Amino acid sequence: MYKLWEALKEARKYHWVELSHSLNNDSPYWAGIPEGSVELGTTCFDWGNEMLDCLIQTFKFPGQFGTHIDFPGHFIKDRELSENYGVRDLIFPLCVIDVTEKVKADPTYVATSADIREYEAKYGPIPDGAFVALRTDWSKKWPDMNALSGTDAEGGENFPGWSMDALTYIYEKRNAAANGHETLDTDASAEAAKAGDLACERYVLDKGKLQVEVLTNLDQVAPAGAVIIVSYPRIEGATGLPARVWAITE
C-alpha cells in the first residue's frame, strides 16, 4: 500500500552488517591525542534523585575516535565541517576492494589503481557517487593499538593502505563520493613515510570528499551491489565524529 514501507520490507530480507567497532574507555586512539581525552559513561545524574528517578551520563571523546567520519576541515583549514552534510549525503552504493591476500603476503601493501581496475574487470565500473572501501582484514587486530599500528622493534609503524594513484583513480576517473578503510590512517605506512605527511588523506579531504576510518566486518559484505549508510551525532563544527556505519548486502 505504501511504497516505502514495502521497500523496507524488501530491504529487511537482505543481510544488514555492522561496520563500526564498539567503543569503551579502553578503546585505542591516536597517540597524539592527550591522555584523558576519553571518558565514556560518567554519571552526572543518578538513580534516586528526588527531582527525577533516572540515570544521565556524559560522554567525552575526540572526534577521531574508533570508527569515525572525517570532514574536509579536518585537514584543510576553513573547509566543510559536520554541519555541511545532510542525510542524503550519507547513503552510498558500496564497492569493496579486497586486497587481503596481498596484505597477508605484505602487511605494508599499498593499494594502487591496478587493484581498482582488477575489481572493475570483475564487477563493472565503480558507480558515480560510490563509497569505495579498502578491505584488508586489518580490523581483526582491534583493539590492540600496537597491532593496528604494526609497531616494530624500532617503534616504526607498518600497515597497509591507499596510494595516491588509487585515490586519484576512484575520484577523478570514477567520481566516487567517499572512501573508507579498516586501518587507522588513509595512507599506507610506506606512503606516509615517503611523503613525510598523510598526503593521501589530505588529497581526499581537499577534494571535498568524505572518508570513514577504522571500519570493520568488510569481509561480510558483497564486493559489489551493497549499500552503505553512515550516521553520526548532529554536532556542529566538528572536523570528525565517531560514526555508526552499516551495510545492506546480498
C-alpha positions as CSV (number, residue, x, y, z in Angstrom):
1,M,0.0,0.0,0.0
2,Y,2.8,2.4,0.9
3,K,5.8,2.1,-1.4
4,L,8.5,3.0,1.2
5,W,7.1,0.5,3.8
6,E,7.1,-2.2,1.1
7,A,10.6,-1.2,0.1
8,L,11.7,-1.5,3.8
9,K,10.1,-5.0,4.0
10,E,12.2,-6.0,0.9
11,A,15.4,-4.4,2.4
12,R,15.0,-6.5,5.6
13,K,15.3,-9.6,3.5
14,Y,18.9,-8.8,2.9
15,H,21.9,-9.1,5.2
16,W,22.5,-6.0,7.5
17,V,26.1,-5.7,8.5
18,E,27.6,-3.6,11.4
19,L,30.7,-1.9,10.1
20,S,31.6,0.0,13.3
21,H,33.7,-1.1,16.2
22,S,32.1,-1.0,19.7
23,L,33.7,1.6,21.9
24,N,34.6,1.8,25.6
25,N,37.0,3.6,27.9
26,D,39.8,1.2,26.9
27,S,39.4,1.6,23.1
28,P,42.5,2.9,21.4
29,Y,43.0,6.3,19.8
30,W,45.8,8.2,18.0
31,A,48.9,8.7,20.2
32,G,48.9,12.5,19.5
33,I,45.6,12.9,21.4
34,P,46.3,13.7,25.1
35,E,45.6,11.1,27.7
36,G,42.3,11.7,29.5
37,S,40.5,12.6,26.3
38,V,38.2,9.7,26.6
39,E,35.7,9.4,29.4
40,L,32.6,7.4,28.5
41,G,29.6,6.8,30.6
42,T,30.3,9.1,33.5
43,T,27.3,9.5,35.7
44,C,26.1,13.1,36.1
45,F,22.6,12.4,37.4
46,D,22.0,9.3,39.3
47,W,19.2,7.0,40.3
48,G,17.3,8.0,43.5
49,N,17.4,11.7,42.8
50,E,14.4,13.5,44.2
51,M,14.0,15.6,41.1
52,L,13.6,12.5,38.9
53,D,14.4,8.9,39.3
54,C,16.6,8.3,36.3
55,L,20.2,8.0,35.1
56,I,22.0,10.5,32.9
57,Q,25.6,10.1,31.7
58,T,28.2,12.3,30.0
59,F,30.5,11.1,27.2
60,K,33.8,12.8,26.4
61,F,35.8,11.7,23.3
62,P,37.9,13.1,20.4
63,G,36.2,13.4,17.1
64,Q,38.6,10.9,15.5
65,F,37.8,8.0,17.9
66,G,37.1,4.5,16.8
67,T,35.2,4.1,13.6
68,H,34.8,7.7,12.6
69,I,34.0,10.0,9.7
70,D,36.4,12.8,8.6
71,F,35.2,16.0,7.1
72,P,37.3,18.3,4.8
73,G,38.0,20.7,7.7
74,H,40.0,18.0,9.5
75,F,43.0,18.6,7.2
76,I,42.1,21.7,5.2
77,K,41.6,25.0,7.0
78,D,38.3,26.7,6.6
79,R,36.7,23.9,4.7
80,E,33.5,22.0,5.3
81,L,32.7,20.6,8.7
82,S,30.0,18.3,10.1
83,E,27.0,20.7,9.6
84,N,27.6,20.9,5.9
85,Y,26.3,17.4,5.2
86,G,22.6,16.3,5.1
87,V,21.2,12.9,5.4
88,R,21.0,12.5,1.6
89,D,24.8,12.8,1.6
90,L,25.3,9.8,3.9
91,I,24.0,6.8,1.9
92,F,26.0,5.4,-0.9
93,P,26.4,2.4,-3.3
94,L,29.3,0.4,-1.7
95,C,32.3,-1.1,-3.6
96,V,34.6,-3.2,-1.5
97,I,38.1,-3.6,-2.9
98,D,39.6,-6.8,-1.4
99,V,43.4,-6.9,-1.1
100,T,43.5,-9.2,1.9
101,E,45.6,-11.9,0.1
102,K,48.2,-9.3,-0.9
103,V,48.3,-7.9,2.7
104,K,48.9,-11.4,4.0
105,A,52.0,-11.6,1.8
106,D,53.0,-8.0,2.6
107,P,51.5,-6.3,5.7
108,T,52.6,-2.9,4.3
109,Y,50.8,-3.4,0.9
110,V,50.0,-0.3,-0.9
111,A,46.7,-0.5,-2.9
112,T,47.1,1.0,-6.4
113,S,44.8,1.8,-9.4
114,A,45.7,-1.7,-10.7
115,D,43.7,-3.2,-7.8
116,I,40.8,-0.9,-8.7
117,R,41.0,-1.9,-12.4
118,E,41.1,-5.6,-11.4
119,Y,38.0,-5.1,-9.3
120,E,36.2,-3.3,-12.2
121,A,37.1,-6.1,-14.6
122,K,35.2,-8.5,-12.4
123,Y,32.3,-6.4,-11.1
124,G,32.0,-3.5,-13.5
125,P,32.8,0.2,-13.2
126,I,32.6,2.0,-9.8
127,P,29.3,3.9,-10.0
128,D,29.1,7.7,-9.7
129,G,28.8,8.8,-6.1
130,A,30.1,5.5,-4.6
131,F,31.7,4.8,-1.3
132,V,34.9,2.8,-2.0
133,A,36.1,0.7,0.9
134,L,39.5,-1.0,1.0
135,R,39.3,-4.4,2.6
136,T,42.5,-5.6,4.3
137,D,41.1,-7.5,7.3
138,W,43.2,-5.2,9.4
139,S,40.2,-4.7,11.7
140,K,40.7,-8.1,13.1
141,K,43.7,-6.6,15.1
142,W,41.3,-4.3,17.0
143,P,41.6,-3.2,19.8
144,D,45.4,-3.9,20.1
145,M,46.9,-0.5,19.3
146,N,50.4,-1.9,18.7
147,A,49.0,-4.5,16.2
148,L,46.9,-1.9,14.5
149,S,49.9,0.4,14.1
150,G,52.1,-2.5,13.1
151,T,54.7,-1.3,15.6
152,D,58.1,-2.8,15.0
153,A,61.2,-3.2,17.3
154,E,62.3,0.3,16.4
155,G,58.9,1.9,17.1
156,G,58.1,2.3,13.4
157,E,54.6,1.8,12.0
158,N,53.8,-0.8,9.4
159,F,50.4,-1.2,7.9
160,P,48.6,-1.3,4.5
161,G,46.5,1.4,2.9
162,W,45.8,3.6,0.0
163,S,48.1,5.1,-2.6
164,M,47.6,8.5,-4.3
165,D,47.4,6.5,-7.5
166,A,44.4,4.5,-6.3
167,L,42.6,7.5,-4.8
168,T,43.0,9.7,-7.9
169,Y,41.5,6.9,-9.9
170,I,38.4,6.5,-7.8
171,Y,37.8,10.2,-7.5
172,E,39.0,11.6,-10.8
173,K,38.1,8.8,-13.2
174,R,35.0,7.4,-11.3
175,N,33.8,10.4,-9.2
176,A,33.4,8.5,-6.0
177,A,31.8,10.4,-3.1
178,A,33.8,8.8,-0.2
179,N,36.3,6.2,0.7
180,G,36.9,4.0,3.8
181,H,39.3,1.6,5.3
182,E,40.0,-0.6,8.3
183,T,43.3,0.9,9.2
184,L,43.8,4.0,11.5
185,D,45.0,6.1,8.5
186,T,44.2,6.5,4.9
187,D,47.8,6.4,3.7
188,A,49.7,3.1,3.8
189,S,52.6,3.5,6.2
190,A,55.1,3.4,3.4
191,E,53.3,6.2,1.5
192,A,53.2,8.3,4.6
193,A,56.9,7.8,5.3
194,K,57.8,8.7,1.7
195,A,55.7,11.9,1.7
196,G,56.5,12.9,5.2
197,D,52.8,13.6,5.6
198,L,49.4,11.9,5.3
199,A,49.3,13.2,1.8
200,C,46.6,10.7,0.6
201,E,44.2,11.8,3.4
202,R,45.0,15.4,2.7
203,Y,44.2,14.8,-1.0
204,V,40.8,13.2,-0.2
205,L,39.7,16.0,2.1
206,D,41.0,18.8,-0.1
207,K,38.7,17.4,-2.9
208,G,35.8,17.9,-0.5
209,K,35.2,14.2,-0.2
210,L,34.3,12.2,2.9
211,Q,36.1,9.3,4.4
212,V,35.4,6.8,7.2
213,E,38.3,5.2,9.1
214,V,38.6,2.1,11.2
215,L,35.8,0.1,9.6
216,T,35.2,-3.5,10.5
217,N,33.4,-6.6,9.1
218,L,34.0,-5.7,5.4
219,D,34.6,-9.5,5.0
220,Q,30.8,-9.9,5.5
221,V,29.8,-7.5,2.6
222,A,29.5,-8.4,-1.0
223,P,32.2,-6.7,-3.2
224,A,29.5,-5.0,-5.3
225,G,25.8,-4.3,-5.1
226,A,25.6,-3.3,-1.4
227,V,24.5,0.0,0.1
228,I,26.3,1.7,3.0
229,I,24.8,4.2,5.5
230,V,26.9,6.5,7.7
231,S,25.4,8.2,10.7
232,Y,26.9,10.4,13.4
233,P,25.7,12.8,16.2
234,R,24.4,16.1,14.8
235,I,27.1,18.2,16.4
236,E,28.1,21.5,14.7
237,G,31.7,22.5,13.9
238,A,33.2,19.0,14.1
239,T,36.2,18.0,11.9
240,G,35.3,14.4,12.6
241,L,32.9,12.3,14.7
242,P,32.6,8.7,15.8
243,A,30.2,7.1,13.4
244,R,27.7,4.2,13.3
245,V,28.1,2.6,9.9
246,W,26.3,-0.3,8.4
247,A,25.8,-2.0,5.1
248,I,22.8,-3.7,3.5
249,T,24.1,-6.5,1.3
250,E,23.1,-9.6,-0.6
